[in-house]
Amino acid sequence: MNETRPDTAAKATPTGEATLTSSVHNLLAAIRDALDVPLPGVEDADERRFCWLMDDRRSAIYSTLNAILNSPTPQIHDADTAYIRRRIEDRPVTYTVWQDPDQTDGSAK
């Protein structure tokens, strides 16, 4: 069995050289952006909208990754990233975003 030890795998890649393809990098950036959602305000309606939005975005990410991983020849296509980006655009934050009570007067502490 051909196993790569973690210490030798790290040495095989020169420092500073990109190891991700642009497709993988773009997909990971889209996933990060989809999950980077501000916390909701304290109202129940805001929390419900936040939960719905997170569930919707999680579902988009899951279905995209599931399709890639279940393919007989897994590959990441621009359409995979575009789908997640489109979901972000089509379903923006619509709830009141949480504000730090100590900073609501406009002054930074």
N, C-alpha and C positions, 0 to 999 in steps of 0.2 A: 504494500500500500504506500502510495506516495503522499507523505504529509509534509506540510511546510510549517516549521516552527515559527512562532510569532516573532522571535528575535531575528531570524533570517529573512522573513518577509519584509520587515521594516528596512533592512539594509539593502534589499534589492531595488528599492525606489530611491533615486537621488533626491536629496533635500531640495525642496522648492519646486519640484516637477509636478505638474498636475496629474492626478491619477484618476480623475473622473472625466468622463466624456461630457461634452457640452449638453447633451440630451439629459444625462443623469443630473448634472448640476442644475439645469433649468427646471427639471421636475422637482428636485429637492427644494429649490427656491420657491416654487409655486405652493408646495405643501407647507413650507414655513409661513408664507404669506397668508395662506388660508387659515392657519391656526393662530395667527397673530391678531387676535380680536380683543378689543378693549373690554375691561370688566364692565358689567351693567351697573346702573344706578341702584338705589335701594328699593325702588318700587317693585312689587310683584310682577307687574306687566313687563318691566324691563328685564327682569330675571328670566321670565318665560321666553321673551324674544331672543335673549342671549343663548339660552339652552337650545331653542329651535335652530338658531343660526349655527351653533357649534355642531349640532347633530347633522344638519344639512351638509356642512362642509366636511365633517368626518365621513359621511356617507359617500360624498364625491371622491374623496381621497381613497377610501376603502375600495370602491368599485373600480377605480382606475388601477390601483395596485393589484387587485384581484385579477383583472383582465390581463395585465402584463404577466403576472406570475403563473396564471393558468394556461397561457398560450403554449403551444408545443414548441415554439421558438421564441422565448421571451425577448422582447426588444422594446425600447422606449422610443415612441414616435412623438413628433411635435404636437400631434393631435391630442396626446395624453395630457401634456402640459396645458395646451389650449383649453381643454375641457375644464380643468380645475380653475384656470384663470377666468374663464367665462362664468363659472359658477360664482366666483368672488364678485365679479362685476354685476351679475344679475341679482345677487342677494347681498346688498351692502348692509352695514350696521344701520339699523333704524330705531334703536332704543337710545334712551338717555345714558350716556357714559358716566361711570362713577367719577366723582370729583372728590379730592381730598378736602375734607372740611376745613383744614388748617390753611388751605391755599385758595379757597373760593373767593376771597376778597381781592384777588389779583396780585397779592404780594407773595413773593417766594421767601421761604424761610431757610 
